[in-house]
Each structure stands twice: as C-alpha cells, then as structure tokens.
Amino acid sequence: MTRFGWTRKLGEMLLARLIDLYTLIIVAAVAVSWMNLPRDNPVVRFLHAVTEPVLEPIRRVLPELGGIDFSPVVVIVVLRLVVGIF
C-alpha cells in the first residue's frame, strides 16, 4: 500500500458505513410513518429531522403515484450507487 493508501481505504470504509447507517435511518423513518405515532414522539422528531432535508426535495421532483411516496426508494438507490463507486 502506498504511504497514504490506508487512510484513503479507511475513509472509503467510513463513508460506506455512514451511508449504511443513513439507509437504516431512512428505513426506520418509513416504518415509523406506517405506525402513526404522534408527531411529538422523540423518535419521530429525530427521524423526521434527519431524513426530511434529503427526502423533501426529491418529493417535489417525483410525480405522485397513487399516494405512495417513492422518495425513500430513490434516496436508497442513489446511496447504494455511491457505495458501489467506492
């Protein structure tokens, strides 16, 4: 390995794990949205605060398809593509 090759590899691994974590957070947000928990629930507030800045712009662009929100799917696919590049 080159002198700084291990730091690049470490950075790639860290980025991949962070993307994995964010993917799990998106899945959790989707699951919680099906449970109809109160909006003032701390878990709901956290998931909303962490995911909405990414999901909302995509919702504005995607056409509405029978009331189903596909923005989480789009974000997860893009994140998987980013991980695949590394």
N, C-alpha and C positions, 0 to 999 in steps of 0.2 A: 504494500500500500504506500502511496506517496505520503509525504510529510503531513499534509492536512487531509488526506483521504478519509481518515477515520472520523474527522469532525463533520465532513460532508455526509458520510453514511449515517452518523448519529443524528444529524439534522433531518435527513430524509426519514429516518425511523420515527423521530419525534413528531414530525409533520403527519406521517401516516397514522400514528396513534391518536393525535389530536383530531384528525378527520374522523377516525373510527368513533371517538368519544362524541363528537358533534352529531354523527349519524345516529348514535344511540339516543341522544337527546331529542332529535327530531322524531324518532320512532316513539319515544315516550310521550312527546307532545301530541302526536296523533292519537295514541292510546288514551291519553287523559281527555282529549277532546270528545271521545266517544262515551266517556263516563259521566259527562255533565256535572262535574264538580263545580262548586261555587267559584266565581272569579277571584274572590279574596283569599282562596286557599293558597298557602305559601308555595306549594309545589306548582300549582297552575300559574301563579305570578312569575315564578322563576323560569319555567319553560316558555311562557309567553315572551318574557323579556329577552331571552336568549335566542329564540327562533324567529320571532316576528320581523326583526330587521332584515333577515335574509329572505323569508318567505313572502312578505308583503309585496315587494317589487315584482316578484315572479307572478303572484296572483293578479297583479294589474295587467300583465302582458298576456297571460294564458286566457284563452276563451273559456267561458263557463260551460262545463259539460255535465248537464243533468244534476247540478248541485254538488258534484264531487270535486273536492279540492285536490288537484294533482301537483300543486307546488312542492309538497314534501318529496314526491317521487322525482321531480325534476332536479331538486337540490341534491338528493342522494345519488342520482345517476351522475351528475356533474362531479360530485365529490369522489365517487369511485373512479371516474376518468382521471381526475387529478392524481389519485393514489397510483393508478396504473401507469402514469407517465414517469413516476419515480421508480 
